[in-house]
Amino acid sequence: MGAKSVQELSMNGQELPQNYIYKDSDGGIFDASLPIMEIPIIDIALITSPSSSKEELEKLRSALSFWGCFQAMNHGIEKTFLDKVREVTKQFFALPQEKKLEYTREDGGIEGYGNDMIVLENQTLDWTDRLYLSVSPKDQRQLKYWPENPETFREILHQYTEKTEVMIEIMSNGIFKSPMHRVVTNRERERISLAMFFTPNSDREIEPVNGLADETRPRLYKKVKDYCSFYFQYYQRGLRPIEAAMI
């Protein structure tokens, strides 16, 4: 992490440092001329209903095959609880910088507070500060990185973890897409995202599920192990980590 956080640079109105600018790339450009498309909405309650599950599952398959993402409704997580999740997140990032630095990630590590890991000379950084925490399995949590301020942070994050689950591209042999995550910055206000990543254990191998590769759809991905270890190496180079698993 540099001398100043992204949040500090933004609040002070300083000129954007060169190491935050993507050059010779459309990665940070928003084309306003493109038509606005509505993200698919999936009703989780309809999936569990025998009378409507077939139609809603087909919508889900379509969303994952062509978009790689969707907006879920009736997912069972109460709005009041999600408001609590957002609030403790905002409270943490609103703390004085010296308080947040108590949870700074170590060099070469993933977990903790800070910016991108530096893996390349002259690496372009994301315009973001992040708090990265491993939440599962519970016995592998590094609580030294879990904020104790606000006081309810740890308990709310624990509850949120228990309420979430997710699908992946390699196992579906490319049928379900893993999209490139991009964010448009806003000059007027901050943006907060709460992302949940699901990765297999480092000693587990993942590959396309049997039956999803045949003569008409050849196998697209090789068997890979410890996917998380090279995920960040590819990500920090501006490459899609999924490419490392392609045949």
C-alpha positions in Angstrom: 0.0 0.0 0.0 1.3 3.5 -0.9 1.8 6.4 1.5 -1.8 7.4 1.2 -5.0 5.3 0.8 -7.3 5.8 -2.2 -9.9 7.1 0.2 -7.5 9.8 1.4 -6.4 10.8 -2.1 -10.1 11.1 -3.1 -11.1 13.2 -0.1 -8.1 15.5 -0.5 -8.9 16.1 -4.2 -5.4 15.3 -5.3 -4.4 14.6 -8.9 -4.8 11.0 -9.8 -1.4 9.2 -9.5 -0.1 7.6 -12.6 -0.1 4.1 -11.1 -3.9 4.2 -10.9 -4.4 4.9 -14.6 -4.9 2.1 -17.1 -3.1 2.9 -20.4 -3.7 1.2 -23.8 -6.7 -0.5 -22.4 -10.5 -0.1 -22.4 -10.7 -1.6 -18.9 -11.6 1.7 -17.3 -13.7 3.3 -20.0 -17.5 3.5 -19.9 -19.1 3.8 -23.3 -22.3 5.8 -22.8 -23.3 5.1 -26.4 -23.9 1.4 -25.7 -27.6 0.5 -25.0 -28.6 0.0 -21.4 -29.5 -3.6 -20.7 -31.4 -4.9 -17.7 -29.6 -7.5 -15.6 -31.6 -10.7 -15.2 -33.7 -10.9 -12.0 -34.1 -14.4 -10.5 -36.8 -15.1 -7.9 -35.4 -17.7 -5.6 -38.8 -18.4 -4.1 -40.0 -19.5 -7.5 -37.1 -22.0 -7.8 -38.3 -23.8 -4.7 -41.9 -24.0 -5.9 -42.8 -27.2 -7.8 -45.3 -25.2 -10.0 -42.8 -22.6 -11.1 -39.3 -24.1 -10.6 -38.8 -25.3 -14.2 -39.4 -21.9 -15.8 -37.3 -20.0 -13.2 -34.4 -22.5 -13.4 -34.3 -22.0 -17.2 -34.1 -18.2 -16.5 -31.3 -18.9 -14.1 -29.4 -21.1 -16.6 -29.8 -18.3 -19.3 -28.6 -15.7 -16.9 -25.5 -17.7 -15.9 -24.7 -18.7 -19.5 -24.9 -15.3 -21.1 -24.4 -12.8 -18.3 -22.5 -14.6 -15.6 -24.4 -12.7 -13.0 -28.0 -11.9 -11.9 -30.0 -10.0 -9.3 -31.7 -12.3 -6.8 -35.0 -11.5 -5.1 -36.8 -13.4 -2.3 -33.4 -14.9 -1.3 -34.3 -15.2 2.4 -31.9 -12.5 3.7 -34.0 -9.8 5.3 -33.5 -6.2 4.1 -33.0 -5.0 7.7 -30.1 -7.4 8.1 -28.5 -6.3 4.8 -28.8 -2.7 6.0 -26.8 -3.7 9.1 -24.1 -5.3 6.8 -23.9 -2.1 4.8 -23.8 0.1 7.9 -20.9 -1.7 9.7 -19.0 -1.7 6.4 -19.4 2.1 6.1 -18.5 2.5 9.7 -15.2 0.6 9.3 -14.1 2.6 6.3 -15.1 5.9 8.0 -12.7 5.2 10.8 -9.5 7.3 11.1 -6.8 5.9 8.9 -4.6 4.9 11.9 -7.4 2.7 13.2 -7.8 0.9 9.8 -4.1 0.4 9.5 -4.3 -1.8 12.6 -5.6 -4.5 10.2 -3.1 -3.9 7.4 -2.4 -7.0 5.4 1.2 -8.3 5.5 3.5 -8.2 2.6 2.9 -11.2 0.3 -0.4 -11.9 2.1 -4.0 -11.6 0.9 -6.0 -10.9 4.1 -6.3 -7.6 5.8 -6.8 -3.9 4.9 -5.1 -2.2 2.0 -4.8 -2.0 -1.7 -3.6 -4.4 -4.4 -0.7 -6.7 -3.8 2.3 -5.6 -5.8 3.5 -8.5 -8.0 4.9 -6.5 -11.0 7.1 -3.4 -11.4 5.0 -0.4 -12.6 1.8 -2.4 -11.8 -1.5 -0.5 -12.4 -3.5 -0.5 -9.2 -7.3 -0.6 -8.7 -8.8 2.7 -7.5 -10.0 1.1 -4.3 -9.2 0.3 -0.7 -10.3 -3.1 0.5 -10.7 -5.3 3.6 -10.1 -8.9 2.5 -11.1 -11.6 5.0 -11.3 -15.4 4.8 -14.5 -16.5 6.5 -14.7 -20.2 5.9 -13.8 -22.7 7.2 -14.3 -21.1 10.6 -11.2 -22.7 12.1 -9.0 -20.9 9.5 -10.2 -17.4 10.1 -7.5 -15.0 11.0 -9.3 -12.9 13.5 -6.4 -10.4 13.9 -7.7 -8.9 10.6 -11.3 -8.9 11.7 -12.2 -5.4 13.0 -13.4 -5.0 16.5 -14.6 -1.5 15.7 -17.5 -1.2 15.1 -18.3 -3.6 17.9 -20.9 -5.6 15.9 -18.7 -6.1 12.8 -17.5 -9.6 13.6 -20.9 -11.0 14.6 -22.7 -9.5 11.6 -20.1 -10.8 9.1 -20.4 -14.2 10.7 -24.1 -14.2 10.2 -23.8 -12.9 6.7 -21.4 -15.8 5.9 -23.9 -18.4 7.0 -26.6 -16.9 4.8 -24.7 -17.1 1.4 -23.8 -19.8 -1.1 -22.9 -19.9 -4.9 -21.9 -21.9 -9.0 -18.5 -21.7 -11.1 -17.3 -21.7 -14.8 -14.7 -24.5 -14.8 -17.0 -27.1 -13.3 -19.7 -26.3 -15.9 -17.1 -26.5 -18.7 -17.8 -22.9 -19.7 -21.6 -23.1 -19.8 -21.9 -20.8 -16.9 -19.8 -17.7 -17.3 -17.4 -16.1 -14.9 -17.6 -12.4 -15.9 -14.9 -9.8 -15.7 -15.7 -7.5 -12.7 -15.6 -3.8 -13.6 -16.6 -0.8 -11.6 -17.3 2.8 -12.8 -15.9 5.4 -10.4 -18.1 8.3 -9.3 -16.6 11.8 -8.8 -19.4 12.8 -6.4 -19.6 9.9 -3.9 -17.9 6.8 -2.6 -18.9 3.3 -3.6 -18.9 0.3 -1.3 -19.1 -3.3 -2.5 -19.4 -6.4 -0.3 -18.2 -9.2 -2.5 -18.2 -12.9 -1.4 -15.8 -15.2 -3.2 -16.1 -19.0 -3.0 -12.9 -21.1 -3.7 -12.2 -24.8 -3.3 -9.6 -26.0 -0.7 -6.1 -25.6 -2.0 -5.6 -29.4 -2.0 -8.7 -30.1 -4.1 -8.7 -30.4 -7.9 -11.5 -28.9 -10.0 -12.4 -29.8 -13.5 -15.5 -30.0 -15.8 -18.3 -32.2 -14.4 -18.7 -35.5 -16.1 -21.3 -35.3 -18.9 -20.7 -31.7 -19.7 -18.0 -32.4 -22.3 -18.7 -34.4 -25.5 -18.1 -34.4 -29.2 -20.3 -31.3 -29.7 -18.9 -29.4 -26.8 -15.2 -30.4 -26.2 -13.6 -30.1 -22.9 -12.5 -26.4 -22.4 -10.7 -26.6 -19.1 -7.9 -28.7 -17.7 -7.8 -30.1 -14.2 -6.5 -27.4 -11.8 -5.4 -27.4 -8.2 -5.0 -24.5 -5.7 -6.9 -22.2 -8.0 -6.7 -19.3 -5.5 -2.9 -19.2 -5.5 -2.7 -18.1 -9.2 -5.9 -16.2 -9.2 -4.3 -13.1 -7.7 -1.2 -13.5 -9.9 -3.4 -13.3 -13.0 -5.7 -10.6 -11.6 -3.0 -8.2 -10.7 -1.7 -8.4 -14.3 -5.1 -7.4 -15.7 -5.8 -10.9 -17.0 -8.8 -13.2 -16.4 -7.6 -15.8 -13.9 -9.9 -18.3 -15.6 -7.6 -18.3 -18.6 -5.0 -20.2 -16.6 -7.3 -23.2 -16.5 -8.1 -23.2 -20.2 -6.8 -25.9 -22.5 
